[in-house]
Amino acid sequence: MYRKPMATTNVIPYNSQHHSSVKTGIVKNLVRRAFTVCSTEEGLATELCNLKNILKRGNYPQYMLNDAISKEKSKVISGSTNNNKKEGEGTSENDLTRWGITYHPGIFEELARKLRSFGIQTVASQYKNLKTTLTSVKDPIPITQRKGVVYGLHCAQCEATYKGQTGQKLETRLYRHKLAERNGDGEHYPLVQHCKEKNHNIDWNQVDVLTTVTQQTKRCLVESMFIDRDQNTTNFHPGLKHSDGC
C-alpha cells in the first residue's frame, strides 16, 4: 500500500483520554482499508504486518488487531459488504437520536446509559485543544447575528428575567420581543406581560447569550435547565415540556 513520504503512521495512543469506541474504530478502519485496497495476498500480508508495528507503537493490545482481521475475513468469505443492508434497515422510526458529548472517563459511560433509556445515543467528542483555540482566524460573530442560541432578557427595574431559545438569528428573535413590547402582547411573551403589569421596561442593553447549541432538541433541553435554575424567571412554561414549536 502506497504512503506519502511525509506520512508519520502515528495513531492515537491507546492510553490516551479517548472513548474506547474511538480506539476500536481506528483499528477497524485501518484493517478494513487494508482488505479493500490491497489486491494481492502478498500485499495484504505486508500491510497487516505494517499495521501490527504501527499499533504496537501506540500500545494497542494485539487482540484488537486480531479481532478486526477475523471480522474482515468473515465478511470476505460471506461476500457481505456495508451496502448490503436489508430493506428498511436503518430507517426505522425507532432509530436513536444522536448527541455529541465531551468525553470524561466514567462520567460519559454513566450518562450514556441513562440517556439511552430516553432514546438518545451519545457520541464521544473531545475537548478543544490548544491548536484549535489559537489558530482561529475568523472574526467573532456579533451576538445579535448568532444562530441556535439560548438567551436571557432582563427587566430594567427589577430582577425579573426571561430565558428563551431560537434557531434563527438572535436579532430576528429580539425584534419579535420588541414588537410585542410595543404592542403590549403579553399573552405569548412573559417578560412583556410582567412589564405591562408592573409598568416596567425590558433592558435591551442587557441581552445575554447563555450558550450556543445547534441541535434543536438539545437546545430546548439546555433552555429548560436555565429556566429551572432561575428563581426570578417569568417563563410561562418549563422549556422542554413546551418545546413543540422550538
Backbone torsions as a table, in degrees:
resi	resn	phi	psi	omega
1	MET	NA	130.2	-177.6
2	TYR	-75.8	138.7	172.8
3	ARG	-131.3	143.1	178.6
4	LYS	-63.4	151.9	-178.9
5	PRO	-59.0	-30.2	-177.9
6	MET	-88.1	2.6	-179.5
7	ALA	-64.0	128.7	-178.2
8	THR	-89.1	-21.0	-177.5
9	THR	55.4	30.2	176.3
10	ASN	-89.8	148.1	175.8
11	VAL	-128.1	165.0	177.7
12	ILE	-59.6	127.4	179.0
13	PRO	-57.5	142.9	-177.6
14	TYR	-63.6	-28.6	-178.5
15	ASN	-88.7	7.4	-178.8
16	SER	-75.8	165.5	-178.2
17	GLN	-84.2	66.5	175.6
18	HIS	-124.8	151.8	178.9
19	HIS	-64.4	148.8	-177.0
20	SER	-59.3	-30.7	179.7
21	SER	-65.4	-30.3	178.0
22	VAL	-66.7	-44.8	-178.9
23	LYS	-69.0	-39.3	176.8
24	THR	-64.1	-39.6	179.2
25	GLY	-64.2	-35.2	178.6
26	ILE	-61.5	-50.4	-179.3
27	VAL	-63.4	-44.8	-177.9
28	LYS	-60.9	-44.4	-177.7
29	ASN	-73.0	-34.1	176.1
30	LEU	-63.9	-42.9	179.4
31	VAL	-68.5	-41.8	179.5
32	ARG	-61.3	-40.8	178.8
33	ARG	-63.6	-39.3	179.4
34	ALA	-61.8	-44.7	179.8
35	PHE	-68.4	-31.7	-177.5
36	THR	-78.3	-40.8	-172.8
37	VAL	-86.1	-42.1	-175.9
38	CYS	-69.5	129.2	-175.3
39	SER	-101.7	-8.2	179.0
40	THR	-127.1	156.7	178.7
41	GLU	-63.4	-37.5	-179.8
42	GLU	-65.7	-43.3	179.1
43	GLY	-65.0	-38.4	179.0
44	LEU	-65.8	-42.5	179.9
45	ALA	-62.9	-40.1	179.3
46	THR	-65.0	-42.7	-178.7
47	GLU	-67.6	-40.5	178.4
48	LEU	-65.1	-32.9	175.7
49	CYS	-67.4	-40.2	176.8
50	ASN	-63.3	-42.0	179.1
51	LEU	-63.2	-37.1	178.7
52	LYS	-59.9	-42.7	-179.6
53	ASN	-70.6	-38.7	179.9
54	ILE	-63.4	-47.1	-178.5
55	LEU	-70.6	-30.5	177.7
56	LYS	-65.3	-38.4	177.3
57	ARG	-65.7	-27.7	177.9
58	GLY	-89.6	8.1	178.4
59	ASN	64.8	28.3	176.4
60	TYR	-78.3	137.9	177.8
61	PRO	-67.8	146.7	-176.0
62	GLN	-62.0	-31.4	-175.6
63	TYR	-64.2	-28.3	179.4
64	MET	-64.8	-42.0	178.0
65	LEU	-68.4	-42.4	-179.9
66	ASN	-61.8	-42.1	-179.8
67	ASP	-64.1	-42.9	-179.1
68	ALA	-64.4	-40.0	179.1
69	ILE	-65.8	-42.7	179.9
70	SER	-60.7	-41.7	-179.2
71	LYS	-67.1	-39.1	179.0
72	GLU	-68.1	-38.1	177.4
73	LYS	-64.3	-37.3	178.2
74	SER	-63.7	-38.4	178.2
75	LYS	-65.2	-40.2	-180.0
76	VAL	-65.3	-41.9	-178.7
77	ILE	-66.4	-42.7	-177.8
78	SER	-81.0	-13.3	179.6
79	GLY	75.5	15.8	-179.1
80	SER	-85.8	151.8	176.2
81	THR	-135.4	170.3	179.3
82	ASN	-66.2	-20.3	-176.9
83	ASN	-87.6	-9.6	-177.3
84	ASN	-88.2	62.4	178.1
85	LYS	-87.8	149.4	176.0
86	LYS	-67.9	154.2	-179.2
87	GLU	-60.5	127.4	179.6
88	GLY	89.0	-9.6	-178.3
89	GLU	-69.9	135.2	179.4
90	GLY	82.8	1.3	-179.4
91	THR	-119.8	12.0	-178.9
92	SER	-64.3	146.9	177.7
93	GLU	-66.7	-15.6	-178.8
94	ASN	-91.3	6.7	177.3
95	ASP	-55.8	141.8	-176.2
96	LEU	-75.3	144.8	170.2
97	THR	-75.9	138.7	-176.9
98	ARG	-108.4	131.3	176.9
99	TRP	-120.8	136.1	173.1
100	GLY	-90.4	124.4	-177.6
101	ILE	-129.2	135.9	178.3
102	THR	-58.7	132.8	-173.4
103	TYR	-82.4	124.3	169.5
104	HIS	-126.3	122.1	-177.8
105	PRO	-54.1	132.1	178.7
106	GLY	88.5	-51.0	-179.0
107	ILE	-69.5	-44.0	-177.3
108	PHE	-61.2	-45.0	-177.5
109	GLU	-62.0	-42.4	-179.9
110	GLU	-66.4	-42.5	179.3
111	LEU	-65.6	-37.5	179.6
112	ALA	-62.4	-40.4	179.2
113	ARG	-65.1	-41.4	-178.0
114	LYS	-69.9	-42.3	-178.2
115	LEU	-69.8	-28.2	-179.7
116	ARG	-64.2	-30.1	178.0
117	SER	-68.1	-17.3	176.6
118	PHE	-99.0	10.7	179.8
119	GLY	79.0	26.4	-178.2
120	ILE	-119.3	123.4	177.3
121	GLN	-98.8	131.4	-177.7
122	THR	-97.4	143.0	176.4
123	VAL	-120.8	126.4	-176.0
124	ALA	-74.0	131.5	173.4
125	SER	-123.3	167.1	-174.1
126	GLN	-108.4	165.1	177.1
127	TYR	-63.9	159.9	167.5
128	LYS	-70.9	128.9	179.8
129	ASN	-94.4	177.5	-175.7
130	LEU	-62.7	-35.9	-178.2
131	LYS	-64.5	-48.8	-177.7
132	THR	-68.9	-27.0	-179.8
133	THR	-75.1	-40.1	-173.2
134	LEU	-89.8	-18.0	-175.0
135	THR	-99.9	12.6	177.1
136	SER	-73.6	117.9	-175.9
137	VAL	-107.1	-1.1	-179.6
138	LYS	-81.5	145.8	175.5
139	ASP	-69.5	143.7	178.8
140	PRO	-62.9	141.4	179.8
141	ILE	-77.1	130.1	177.2
142	PRO	-55.3	147.7	-175.7
143	ILE	-53.8	-44.7	-175.0
144	THR	-71.9	-12.9	-179.3
145	GLN	-97.2	-1.7	-177.9
146	ARG	-77.5	147.6	178.3
147	LYS	-114.3	157.9	176.6
148	GLY	63.5	49.3	-176.0
149	VAL	-114.7	155.1	166.3
150	VAL	-104.8	125.1	-171.4
151	TYR	-127.1	166.2	179.0
152	GLY	-133.5	139.1	175.8
153	LEU	-117.5	154.9	-175.3
154	HIS	-130.5	149.3	171.3
155	CYS	-80.4	138.1	-177.2
156	ALA	-75.0	-22.1	-175.1
157	GLN	-105.4	-13.2	180.0
158	CYS	-148.5	-169.8	-174.6
159	GLU	-93.2	8.6	179.6
160	ALA	-63.8	141.5	-178.0
161	THR	-135.1	168.9	173.8
162	TYR	-140.6	134.0	176.5
163	LYS	-111.7	132.5	179.5
164	GLY	-143.1	173.7	177.6
165	GLN	-143.8	153.3	179.2
166	THR	-154.6	145.1	174.4
167	GLY	-90.9	-11.1	178.6
168	GLN	-87.0	-179.5	173.1
169	LYS	-63.1	143.1	-177.3
170	LEU	-61.9	-35.0	-178.7
171	GLU	-63.1	-32.3	177.6
172	THR	-66.2	-42.8	179.0
173	ARG	-67.4	-40.2	179.7
174	LEU	-65.9	-33.9	177.7
175	TYR	-61.5	-38.6	178.8
176	ARG	-67.2	-38.4	176.7
177	HIS	-63.2	-43.6	-179.0
178	LYS	-66.0	-38.5	178.1
179	LEU	-65.3	-39.8	178.2
180	ALA	-65.7	-38.7	178.5
181	GLU	-65.0	-40.0	-179.9
182	ARG	-66.2	-37.2	-177.7
183	ASN	-91.7	-3.3	-179.3
184	GLY	69.4	30.6	-177.7
185	ASP	-86.0	88.7	179.3
186	GLY	-93.6	-3.8	-177.4
187	GLU	-67.0	-36.8	-178.1
188	HIS	-111.6	-4.1	-177.0
189	TYR	-127.4	98.9	-172.5
190	PRO	-58.0	-42.5	-177.7
191	LEU	-69.1	-32.1	175.1
192	VAL	-64.9	-40.3	177.9
193	GLN	-62.9	-42.4	177.7
194	HIS	-60.5	-47.9	-178.8
195	CYS	-65.0	-34.3	179.4
196	LYS	-67.1	-41.1	-179.0
197	GLU	-73.6	-36.3	-175.8
198	LYS	-96.5	-2.4	-174.9
199	ASN	58.4	42.9	177.6
200	HIS	-105.8	-176.5	178.5
201	ASN	-135.1	153.6	175.1
202	ILE	-80.5	136.0	178.8
203	ASP	-85.2	96.4	-177.0
204	TRP	-76.7	-9.3	176.4
205	ASN	-86.4	-5.8	179.4
206	GLN	-125.2	77.6	176.8
207	VAL	-109.4	120.5	-176.2
208	ASP	-101.6	132.5	167.4
209	VAL	-97.6	105.2	-173.2
210	LEU	-75.6	-38.8	177.2
211	THR	-169.0	164.8	176.8
212	THR	-117.0	123.8	179.6
213	VAL	-136.4	116.1	-175.1
214	THR	-77.0	-32.5	-176.9
215	GLN	-78.8	127.9	-170.0
216	GLN	-61.9	-51.7	-177.9
217	THR	-63.1	-40.3	178.9
218	LYS	-64.3	-39.3	179.6
219	ARG	-64.3	-40.0	177.8
220	CYS	-65.1	-37.0	178.0
221	LEU	-65.4	-44.0	179.1
222	VAL	-63.7	-39.4	178.2
223	GLU	-59.2	-44.9	-178.5
224	SER	-64.6	-31.3	177.5
225	MET	-66.7	-41.7	178.9
226	PHE	-67.7	-37.5	177.9
227	ILE	-63.7	-43.1	-177.1
228	ASP	-65.4	-31.3	-178.2
229	ARG	-80.1	-19.5	-173.3
230	ASP	-91.3	115.4	-179.8
231	GLN	-78.1	-15.0	-177.7
232	ASN	-107.3	17.0	-176.2
233	THR	-69.3	147.1	175.5
234	THR	-106.8	4.5	-176.9
235	ASN	-57.5	136.9	177.8
236	PHE	-71.3	-35.0	-171.5
237	HIS	-126.5	157.9	-175.4
238	PRO	-79.1	11.4	175.9
239	GLY	97.3	-92.6	-172.5
240	LEU	-62.6	-35.2	-179.7
241	LYS	-71.7	-10.5	179.2
242	HIS	-129.5	48.0	-170.9
243	SER	-109.0	16.0	-178.7
244	ASP	-62.0	-32.6	-177.7
245	GLY	-104.1	30.7	-176.6
246	CYS	-61.8	NA	NA
